[in-house]
Amino acid sequence: MTYRTLMAHLELGHSNANLLGIAGDLAQRFDAGVIGIAMCQPMQIIYSEGYVPADIIVQDREQRDKEVATAEAEFRDVLQARVGRLEWRSAVTPDPLADHLAREARSADLIITGVDHNASMFDHSRHVNIGDVVMHVGRPILVVPAAASGVGFDSVMVGWKDTRETRRAIADALPFLQKAAQVAVVEIVAEQELETARERLDDVVRWLGCHGVTAEPVARTSSGEDAHQLHAIALERNAGVIVAGAYGHSRVREWVLGGVTRDLLLRAGRCALVAH
């Protein structure tokens, strides 16, 4: 198993250079091609007693076309010297942008997207709801923090929970794990569950060994702040990627789009590979 085609999702209206740099690193690491994709919705026209002047509609279309052209130019400038197979896709669609990205993901093994901490949650014409994408895409997603650059992939940490979603995530992450120099499978549990957790992790480590991955099981007693503990362990191990399952719609929103967990796991210098 490997990633032969990556899909890099670019948000319009600002630079995506850091995300594209990571996409280029991964394309070289996996000898993969990259599909760049950008999308937006047309200006929403609300009919009332008045009317929308034609020049406003024209200005919106021109601005949209300019943003798409800028995104494509940046995509090619950053990657054309590093990646052998490049493809560009863009669309103006009335559909929710997450739905469009999920459909286009049929062409790729791994989706790379960002979390723009400054994006307005009300700007649905440009901003993709990553939580919705994770739930519907059917592909692993590498979520890149807004300020990430120079992310290392030699140390990977799996945040283990004995769930279907985590098993899906670790299977989807095998290409990362097989190329990593250091892999830790970490579970945080109540003190009375430590022994059972160690047995679970031993099973996971043996399974990984069957796929050529040497991993260390790490079971820790919960202090009540599991996200803080995961962050501390990731810092100890200099983990560039945390692998995790997406457990449900509300949990995805917490992990990817807001709340303390996002701030802890999606910091500059670290990515999260999530799957549902």
C-alpha positions, 0 to 999 in steps of 0.5 A, a space after each residue: 500500500 502506498 499513496 500514488 496520488 495526493 489531492 491538495 486542497 487550496 483555499 482561495 484568497 490567501 497563500 497556500 505555500 506552506 501546505 503546498 510545500 508539505 504536499 511536495 515533500 510527501 509527493 517526493 517521499 511517496 513518488 506520488 502525483 499531486 492534484 491541486 483543487 480549489 473551489 468556491 460558490 458564486 455570489 448569493 443573490 437574495 431577491 427582494 424589491 430591489 435588484 443586484 446591479 450587474 457591475 457587482 455580479 461582474 466584479 464578483 466573477 472577476 475577483 473569483 477568476 483572479 483568485 482561482 488563477 492566483 491559486 493555480 499559479 502558486 500550485 504550479 510554481 511551488 510544485 512543478 520542479 518537484 513533482 512529475 505528475 501535476 493536475 489542476 482542478 477548479 470549480 464554481 459550484 452552488 453545492 456545499 464545498 465539502 460535498 464537492 471536495 468529497 466527490 473529487 476525492 475519488 481520484 486520490 489516495 490522500 487528501 491534504 487540506 488546511 485549517 485556516 484559524 482566521 477563516 470566517 465560519 460564515 463565509 461558506 462561499 470560500 471556506 470548506 467545512 473540514 469536519 463535513 469532508 472527513 465524515 463523507 470523503 471516504 479517504 484519509 485526510 492530512 490536516 495541516 495547521 495554518 502556519 505549518 512549514 518544514 513538518 517532519 515525518 520521521 516520527 509518527 504518533 497514533 492516538 489509539 482508541 479501540 474503535 472502528 474509526 481508529 482501526 480505519 485511521 491506522 490502516 490508512 496511515 500505513 504508508 506514513 508508518 512504514 516510512 517513519 523512523 519512530 512510531 508510538 501507539 499511545 492510549 490514555 486510560 483510567 488507572 484500572 484499565 492500564 493492564 487491558 490497554 497494554 494488551 490491546 496495544 501489544 496486539 496493535 504493535 504485533 499487527 503493525 510488525 506484520 506490515 514492516 512497522 516497528 512501533 512502541 506501545 505507550 499506555 498512560 494513566 489519564 489525568 483528566 486532560 487527555 489532549 494535554 497528555 497527548 500533546 506532551 507525549 508528542 512533544 517528547 517524541 518530536 512527532 510530526 504527525 498524529 494519527 487519529 480516528 474521527 469518532 462522529 460529527 461533533 467530535 470531528 468539529 472539535 478535533 478539526 475546527 475548534 476547541 482545545 483539542 484542535 489547538 493542542 493537536 494541530 499546532 504549527 509543526 505538526 499535522 494530523 491524519 484523520 479518517 472515519 
